[in-house]
Amino acid sequence: MSDPLGQTQGESLTPRQQAVLEAIRAYVAEGYGPGPAEIARRVGLSVTTVKTHLDVLAAKGFIEIEDRAVGHGYALRLVRP
C-alpha cells in the first residue's frame, strides 16, 4: 500500500529516503550527528520533507529520533548502520 509521498509498507526505501539515510551515514562517518537542516542541505530537499523522511525511516526501524527541548535540535541514531 502506498501513500502520496511514495512510501510503502515494509522495509523498502524510496530513492529520497535512501538519500536521506546515506546522508546520515556520511555525517556519522565524519563524526557528526546531523539535524534535519544539515541533511536537507546535503540532499537538496526542504527541511520539512527531510523531517517527513526521518519519521518514515524511524518507523521502518532504520533510525531512532530523540526529540530534545525546543531550540536544541534532534538526536539521530542509526539502528541499521
N, C-alpha and C positions, 0 to 999 in steps of 0.2 A: 504494500500500500504506500502511495506517495503523497506528500503534501506539496503546497505551492512552491516551496524552496527546493524541491527536488530531493528531499530526504526520504529514505526508505527505511522500513523497519529492518532490523538485523544489524549486522556489523559492517556492511559495505559503506564506503565513503564516496561522496561526490568529489569531483575534481577540486572544488573550492574547499571542502572540508579537509581533503588531503593536503592542500597547500597550507592551510592554517596549521595543521598538525606538523607538517615539515618545518614551518617557521618556528614553532615552539621547540621542536627538536634542535634546530640550528641555534637558537638562543641558548638553550640549556647546554649544548656542546661548548658554547662560548663562555659558559659560567654565569649566565644571566637569566633571571626569571622574568619573562616579558609580560606586559599588560596588554589589553586589547588595542591600545593606540599604537604600540610598537609593532604588534603583529599586523595591524591594518596597514601601516606604512610599508612593511616588508612585502606584503602580498598584494597591495594595491586595491584594497577593499575599504569600505567605510567601517568605522568603529562599531556602529550598530550591527552591521552584517557580520563582523567578526564575533561580536558577543553572541549572536544567534548561533553561529557555527560552534563556538565554545560550548554553549549549552547542549548542542547535539552531540559533540564529542564526549562530553561528560556523561550524557545519557547512554551513549554507546559503550562507555567504560574505557575510553582511551585516555582521559584526563580526569583529574579531580580539581574542582574550583573551591577555594576557600575565600568567602567574602570577608572583607575586612571593614573596619569602620569607615564611614564616609570620608573621602579625601585621602585614604590610604591604599587605594587600589585593590588589585586582585592578587591572589597567590595561586599559581597553577602548578599542578604536579602531574607528570607523566605517569600513567598507570601501566601503559604498554610502550616501553621505550623503543 
